[in-house]
Amino acid sequence: MRADQRESTGRKPADRKAAGNASPFPYARMAERQDALDRLELQFRWGDYGIRVLRCHLASFPPGHIIHFHKHSGYEFHYIPRGKGKVILIDQAYDLHEGMFYLTGPDLVHYQESDPDDPMYELCLHLEIEPLPAAAEPSGWGDELEAAEARECITSLDRLPIAPVVDRFHAMSGFLEAYRILEEQPIGFYTLLRQEIVRILLRTVRVLDRADDRKGIPQRDMSFHRYKLSTQYIQDNESMPISLEQVAEAIGTSPRQLQRIFRSEGRTTFHDYLEHTRLTAICSDLILTDKAIEEIALAHGYANPNYLYPVFKSKYEVTPSAYRKMHAGEHSVPHSKREKEASI
């Protein structure tokens, strides 16, 4: 047996305990600059609330360390990533161990003590949360849904148990991600930090989650949604060859179903809508430019310019050149090419 093996096997239990926990500590990188996130002026609006981050850091307490009774006017979240100890909330004592969290909400008196033999680490998030005036005119871009979710989350904070519970939804992992964002400072790092704070809050209140009481994410009318997708696709690509099959594939449906959608949602057919879109663009070019009619036809999906004339006359009862002359006074456009088209 080697000397190092004899030394290892001969080590007493107390010696092994003193050597510390050998398992990796994922939050060790935060220990290098424990107050790095505290130095940020991070405040933002979430729904109808203003959130100001006062502290967001990793704290380490030596064995037997005591934090005497005190309280805060804001919300202070305590997560225990390693170690053990105890906490007294008002007048009730609770054991703390790795993987737990507790909230000391506004004016909740509390006392904390680390284990007399082991150090304890704590991830602390201290927030001021204040109601803000609701937006006068919701934009319709998810504002109302976000405001409802923020309201549900913030009001849930006051219903959290006054006792430590297990961090079942891994809220504390948000601290490490926020620290990584601060270190790397990628594009949009302030927005990313804001999202991590919100994520910590949402994961924290999930201990109260009652999905049966929630309305859920609003569902789309898929028929109308596919109609809007297909008409936008046509408008974006009307200058190129387009087929029913091509558009159906682009929006994820069948050609037959797409035809039904145009009839039910647009009261038209795919072919008629495509033709209407192209002719509308052609009319605009006839009025606003002095391009030759053949050039305009090619630019809007008519591979054979001669085919434009009967289609155009069938819809507007005049030829393209006559349409241009009828609207000549609406815009000032050079007439050099118009004169050549007068005989067409």
N, C-alpha and C positions, 0 to 999 in steps of 0.2 A: 504494500500500500504506500502511495506517495505521501510526502509530508503534508501537501495541501489537502489531500483526502482525509488524513488523520485529523488535521486541524478542523475540517468541516464537520466530520462526524462527531468530533469531540466537543463541538460547540453546545453550550447549555441553552435550554429554551429561552431563558431571559436574554441571552446574547443575541439569539436569532430575532427576538422581538425588537431589541434595540436597533438591529440592522435596518428596520423599517420595512414597509410593504414593497415587495419586489415587482409587483404588477405595474405595467405602464400607466402613467397618470396623464390622460389626454389634455389636461388643462395646465400642464407644466409650462408650456410656452407663455401662458399669461402671467406666470410668476415673475418673468423677467421685467415686465413693466406693468405692475398690478393696477396702476391708476391711469393707464394710457387712455382708456375710453372715457374716464372721468374728465379729462381735459377738453373734450369736445363740447361745443355749444350746440347740442342736438335737441331741437324742438320742432314739432310738426303738428299739422292738423290731421286727425283721423275721424272721418265722419263729422259729427258735431262736437268733437272734443279737441282740446289742445293738450298735447302731451309734451312735457319737458323732462328730459333725462337729467337727474341730478347726480346719480352715481351708477356706474355699471362696471364692476370690477371683481377680481378674485382677491379674497382676504384669507390670510393664514393665521391661525391662532395656536400658540404653543400649548403643551399639556397644562390643564388647569386654568387656562385664561378665562377671566370673567369680564363680561360686558354688563354693567349694572343696569338696573331698571331705568328705562327711558321710553319715550314715545316720539312719533313724528306726525306732522300734519299731512304728509303725503302717504303714498303707498310704498312699502318696502318689502320686496320679495327676497326670500332667503332660500338658496338651494345648496345642498350639502353634497359635493362631488366626491369627497373622501373624508374619512375620520368619523368620530362620534362625539356625543356630548349630550347636553340637555338644554331645554328652553322652558322658561316659565312665561305663560301668556295670561296676563291678569293675575290670577292666583292659582293656576293649574300648571303642574310640571309635566313635561313630556320628554321622552328619550328621543335623541336624534341619532341617525346613522346615515351612511352613504346612500344616496339615491332619494332622499326625502326633500321636501320643501315646505315652507310655511309662509304665510303672509301676515305682516303686521300692518294692518290698514290704518287709516287716519285715527290717531289718538289711542291706539291700542298699546298699553303698557306691557313691556316685555323685558326679559332678562335672559342672557345666554352664557353658557359655560362649556368649555371643551373638556373632554375626558381627562382625568388627572394623569393618565399614563400615555395618552396618544394625542398628537396634534390633530386639529380639525381645519378643513378648508371650507370656505363659504363663497358662493357666487351671489353677489348682492346687486339688485336692481332697485333703485330708488327713483320714483316718478312723482311728479306733480301732474294731476289730471284735472282739468277744469272744463265745464261745459262752455261751448261757444254758440253764438247765434246761428241758427240754421240758415243755410244758403237760401236766399229769397227765390231764386229761379234754378231748380235742379237742371243740370245740363242734359240729363237723359243718358249719359255715358256710364251708367252703373252707380251714379252718386247715391241714389236712394237705397240701393241694395247694400252698398258699403256703409252708409250711415246706420242702417238697421243692424248690421253685423257688429259695428263698433259699439252701438248702444247695448246690444245683447252681451257683449264681452265685458264692457265696463260695469254694467249693473250686476253682472255675475260675480265680480270681484267682492262685492259686499255680501255675497251669499256663500263664499268659501268658508269651510269649517275653521273655527278658531282652534286649530290643532295641526300638527305636522302630518302630511300625507305623502304617499309615494309619488314621485314624478313619473307617472306611467307613460306620459306622452313626450318625454324627453325635451321638456322646455329648456333645460339647462344647456343643451347642445347649442342653442342660439347664441350664448355668450362666446363660445369658441369661434363660431362663424363670424360674429361681429368683430372679434379681435383679428381674425384673419383678413377681413375686409379692410380694417384700419391699417394693417401692415402693408397690404398690397396696393391699396387705394386705386382700384380699377375705375374705369369710366363709370360714372353714376354711383360712386361709393356712398354718398350721402343718402341717396334713395335706397341703396342696399342695406345700409345701417338702419334706416327707418323701418324697412321691411322685417329685419331681424327682431327689432323691439316689438313690433306688432305680432310676429310669430311667437315670441316668448309669451306674450299675454294670451294669445289664443290657445296655445298648448297648455298653459297653466289652468285656464278655466274649463278645459275639457273634462276635468274630473267631475264636473256637474252636467256633462253633456246629456241632453235628452232629445235625441234626434226625432222622436215621435212628435214633439211639439214644434218642430221647425218646418216651415213651408218648403224649403229646399230651393235650388237654383231654378229661376224661371226657364220654362221650356219654350223652344222656338216652335212656330208654325212652320214645319219643314217644307211644306208645299210652297208657301210664300217665300221662304228663305231661298229655296232653290230657284224660284222664278227671279228673285233679285240677283242671285249669283249669275244666272245664265244671261239676263239682260245686260248686266255689267260686263260680262265677258264679250258679248256681241259689240257693245259700245267701244270697248277697248281694242277690239280686233277687226272692226268692220272693214278696214282697208285691205284685209287679207282673205284668202279663200277660207270659208267657214262652212262646216256641214253640221247637220243635226247630231250625227254620231260623235263628232269632235266635241261639241259643247256638252253633250250628255256625259261623255267620259270625263271632261274637265270638272264637272260638278258632282260626279259620283252617282249618277242614276242611269237608267236605260233610255234609249231614244223614244220608245213608246211612252214611257212615263213622262218624259220631258214634253212630248206633244200634249199629253193630258194637262200638264201643269200650265202650259201657255193658254190652253182653252179655258181652264178653270180660274186662273189668277189674272190673266191678261186679256181675256175675251178676244183672243187672236190666235194665229198660228205661228209656229216658229218661222216659216218662210216669210209671212207677211211682216213680222216684227223686224226681221233682218233687212228686208227690203225698205221698210219705213226708216230704219236707222240710217241706212246708206243714202237714201234720197234726201233725208233731212240734212246730212252732212254735205251732200252735193249742192243743195240749194244755198247753203251758207257760203260755199266756195264760189258759186256763181255770182253772188252779190258782193262778197268781200275781196275777191281776187280777180286778176285779169288772165288767169290761166286758161289755156285752150280747153274746150269741153272734152276732147279726147284724153287729155292729161288728167282732168278731174275724174273722169270715168275710171281710168286705170288706178288712180289713187284711192278709190273707194270700192274696190273689189270687183269691178266689171272688167274681166280679162278681155272681152270683146266690146270695145266702146260703142259699136253700132247697136248693141243690145240695149244700151241705156235709153235710146230715143223712144222706142215704143213703150218701154216701162214708165219713163218719165211722163210721156204725154197721156198715158192711161190714167195716171194718178192726178196730174195737175192740169190736164186738158190743153197744155201748150208745150212747145218744144223747149229744150234747155236754153237755146239762144233767145227765144221769145220771153222766157221767164226772166232771163238776165236783163233784157231791154225794159221789161215792165218795172223792174226794181232798180233801174239805173240811177234814178234820182235819190235813192236812199243813202248811197255811199259814193264817195268820189273815188273812182277807179279808172285807170287808163283805158282808153277806148281803142287802142291800136288793134288788139286781137278781136274785139267785139265786132268791128266792121267786117272782118274776114268771116265771122260766123253768121252775119246777118242773112246770108243767102242759104244757110243750112236749113 
